[in-house]
Amino acid sequence: MSRQSSRTPWWHLYVPKLYTVLRGGYSPSLFRSDALAGLTVAIVAIPLAMALGIASGATPDKGIITAVVAGFLISALGGSRIQIGGPTGAFVVVVYNVIGQHGYDGLLIATMMAGILLLIAGAARLGTWIKYIPQPVITGFTAGIAVIIFSSQVKDFFGLEIEKVPGLFLEKWQVYWGARDSLNIDAFGISSVALVFIVVLRKYFPHLPAFLLAVVLASFAVVAFNLPVVTIGSAFGELPHSLPMPRLPEGITVARIIELFPSAFTIAFLAGVESLLSAVVADGMINSRHRSNCELVGQGVSNFISPLFGGLPATGAIARTVTNIRSGGKTPVAGMMHAVFIMIAMYFLAPLASYIPLAVLASILIVVAWNMSEHERIRHLMRAPFGERLVLVLTFVLTVAVDLTVAIEVGVVLAAILFMHQMAEHTNFIEEDVDDFGKPKQKPEEALPENIVSYRLRGPLFFGVGPRLLDVVEQLNPAPKVFILRLGLVPMIDASGEAALRAFLDSCKKKGIFVIFSNLQSQPRRILKHMGLLDQEGQDFMFSVDYQDGVRIARERTELIASKK
């Protein structure tokens, strides 16, 4: 830790970026830039929020409420200068499943619990732990969610008449196939044209609000030609004009909290990972640094408050954050203004939203799913070693076919096991005096006597390496009088490594071998001292300052043994 960082007070980690910006001076020109950027992001976010609300198994107004409440709080209290928060595609599957199993009040409780978990994670300074989540897990998980989002939009994209769509992936497609005769040509025409329109605009006219224009034109077509398609009004009724009064969800009991804990953990995990990933992407674009623990606290507060208004889980949205940057957003005020503009639109334009066809929202979500799929990153990772490809594919398959929580758990555990295996494989025991062909490496006058052997241990000594240390002793035939184990290239030892050294010493003691440990580094020395091994130095083993000192002690010991004979 540097001197500068050691003088930084701990509470600085939790100071919102908004306070930092305002304290440094906030000019009218900055506000003008932030307001214009906030308006641009709001134009993108409004149709997306409605689409995500519907895809999550809720209603479009829940997505709007989330964008307003959580979007405002994430910018006001978070640790990033230009993060935009709100509902995202990553939550669609989780929210849909929680609503299906526990009802909407169950989702609200789980989201509030997730907010508390995020607050605890921020207070525990776990914000930097994002770097420990392997990229194949994140990519496989995100791509799996993209496939699920795409499959959830098939019904509205084709206008199929299905009373209830199953939650499981394979069952869902069986139902779609069974309902193929109910294809609505008008809905399919709107969704197809809207999809092409969005793709073309985003490619050739990226500064135009493709999502909003597609919604406006599709709604106009439905009204002008009186097309028989399902709209927001026919499916959900007229949207509310304002935010509801905050209230606690019903049914908060200890048993319900225990039942909802796995879902709350998944929501908290997704919110934390996606928000910090988004903040990292934003940092790279504006050459800044976010406060990760403060960001988790902001996410925690927003996910605790949003359900009080009936909102969905929220997190940092990478696409909207990038839009904010490219639109000239400079400070957290841009994100706050984006929420304010959405609330104004909600107040004045709610009746017009009734004419929006669900088919065009399906097209928007299919584009979102394609952007989430990270196909380029998948192609890149498929060039990685076999183990990482296995983690990617397995996480993807489990996300799509089984469960999000299971996919995360299995992916992270498998990645950790593979990493430990690789670390163990790169920890080597090298006999110092002999080359690969069994010939002496030293000059004759420098060679060790026959009764002394020296091995160098290279790499960390942890639980995955311990058994190999015992194998070295068992392979010594005949057994030497002194065994020098050089530890200068061992950067760390854990408790299992210390236990392996004890087992190694016991095995050497039975064979009558005296052990000399040389070149012990600071971390291994600290661990061995704390666990009492250094205090037992004496008759059976000892520690030397360096290798030459160890060789001198070994020679003296063997000469003493020879003189006694």
Secondary structure, DSSP 4 states (H G I P E B T S, - for coil): --HHHHHS-GGGGG--HHHHHHHT---HHHHHHHHHHHHHHHHHHHHHHHHHHHHTTS-HHHHHHHHHHHHHHHHHHSS-SS--EE--GGGHHHHHHHHHHHHHHHHHHHHHHHHHHHHHHHHTT-GGGGGGS-HHHHHHHHHHHHHHHHHHTHHHHHT---S---SSHHHHHHHHHHTGGG--HHHHHHHHHHHHHHHHHHHH-TTS-HHHHHHHHHHHHHHHHT----BHHHHH-SPPSSPPPP-PPS---HHHHHHHHHHHHHHHHHHHHHHHHHHHHHHHHHT----HHHHHHHHHHHHHHGGGGTPPP-EE-HHHHHHHHHTT--SHHHHHHHHHHHHHHHHHHGGGGGG-BHHHHHHHHHHHHHHHT-HHHHHHHTTS-HHHHHHHHHHHHHHHHT-HHHHHHHHHHHHHHHHHHHHHHT-EEEETTB-TTS-B-S-TTTSPPTTEEEEEEES-B-TTTHHHHHHHHHT-SSPPSEEEEEEEE---B-HHHHHHHHHHHHHHHHTT-EEEEES--HHHHHHHHHTTSGGG-SSSEEEESSHHHHHHHHHHHHHHHHHH-
